[in-house]
Amino acid sequence: MQPPAPVAVADTTNGLNTNLGDIITKIESIPDMAFYVAIAVGLTLYIVGWFGGIRDNRWQATVSTLVAMLVGFFGLPVPAFLIKVMTPFLGVTLTLGFVYLLWTLLIVLIGISLYETWVVTAKEQFFNRS
């Protein structure tokens, strides 16, 4: 007599042995000190940027920020895939921290690059002609 054929079971965790609630719980367990450091660094960078020229280019800074946020939002399948692939090797907490840091850096670099392209390159192109 042959053994019964295996029955396919739907994987509701997308390859992770966790669900969205577990991920949110891990994110909420990030120490408060990291939150305060992030807020302090963000405000410091904004103040430096304000005196560095953002106040003269508010429109470009706002549009650059919005475009970077849209790219980050619509690109969320990328960090989701990275979390899915890396979690078995690094664990949930370390993977979330690593992917979150990389994804945040990418979005920040996109915003900075777009702002620099619009402001600095445009000024060099049109005002520094010999």
C-alpha positions in Angstrom: 0.0 0.0 0.0 1.3 3.4 -1.0 1.4 6.4 1.5 -1.1 9.1 0.9 -0.1 12.0 -1.4 1.0 15.1 0.4 -1.6 17.8 0.7 -0.6 21.4 -0.3 -1.1 23.9 2.5 -1.2 27.6 1.7 1.6 29.6 3.3 0.0 32.6 4.9 3.3 34.0 6.3 4.9 34.7 2.9 7.9 32.5 3.8 8.4 34.1 7.2 7.5 32.3 10.3 5.8 35.5 11.5 2.9 37.8 10.5 2.4 41.5 10.2 1.5 41.9 13.9 4.8 40.3 15.0 6.7 42.7 12.7 4.9 45.7 14.1 5.6 44.4 17.7 9.3 44.2 16.8 9.3 47.7 15.4 7.5 49.0 18.5 10.2 47.3 20.7 12.9 49.5 19.2 14.5 51.3 22.2 13.2 54.8 22.9 16.8 56.1 22.7 16.9 55.2 19.0 13.7 57.2 18.4 15.2 60.3 20.3 18.5 60.1 18.4 16.6 59.8 15.0 14.4 62.9 15.9 17.5 64.9 17.0 19.5 64.0 13.9 16.5 64.8 11.7 15.9 68.2 13.2 19.6 69.0 13.2 19.8 68.1 9.5 16.8 70.3 8.8 18.3 73.3 10.6 21.6 72.9 8.8 19.7 72.5 5.5 17.7 75.6 6.3 20.8 77.8 6.7 22.4 75.9 3.8 19.9 77.1 1.2 16.6 75.1 1.6 14.8 78.3 2.6 15.7 79.8 -0.8 14.5 76.6 -2.6 11.4 75.5 -0.7 9.5 74.3 -3.7 12.4 72.1 -4.9 12.9 70.7 -1.4 9.2 69.9 -1.0 8.9 68.2 -4.4 12.1 66.3 -3.9 10.8 65.0 -0.5 7.4 64.0 -1.9 9.0 62.2 -4.9 11.4 60.3 -2.6 8.4 59.3 -0.4 6.4 58.1 -3.4 9.4 56.1 -4.6 9.8 54.6 -1.1 6.1 53.7 -0.8 5.7 52.1 -4.2 9.0 50.3 -3.9 8.0 48.6 -0.6 8.0 45.2 -2.3 11.8 45.4 -2.4 12.4 45.6 1.4 9.6 43.1 1.9 11.5 40.6 -0.4 14.8 41.4 1.4 13.2 40.7 4.8 11.7 37.4 3.5 15.1 36.3 2.2 17.3 37.5 5.1 15.1 36.5 8.1 16.1 32.8 8.1 19.8 33.9 8.3 19.8 36.9 10.6 16.5 36.6 12.6 13.6 38.9 12.6 14.9 41.8 14.7 18.3 42.1 13.1 16.9 41.7 9.6 14.2 44.4 10.2 16.9 46.8 11.6 19.3 46.2 8.7 16.7 46.4 5.9 15.0 49.4 7.5 18.3 51.2 7.7 19.2 50.4 4.1 15.8 51.4 2.8 15.8 54.7 4.7 19.3 55.5 3.4 18.2 54.8 -0.1 15.1 57.0 0.1 17.2 59.8 1.7 19.8 59.5 -1.1 17.0 59.7 -3.7 15.6 62.9 -2.2 19.1 64.5 -1.9 20.0 63.5 -5.4 16.8 64.9 -6.9 17.2 68.2 -4.9 20.8 68.5 -6.0 19.9 67.9 -9.6 17.2 70.5 -9.6 19.0 73.2 -7.6 22.7 72.8 -7.9 22.9 71.5 -11.5 20.4 74.0 -12.7 22.2 76.9 -11.2 25.6 75.7 -12.6 24.0 75.1 -16.0 22.4 78.5 -16.3 24.5 80.9 -14.2 28.1 79.7 -14.6 28.4 80.2 -18.3 31.8 81.5 -19.5 
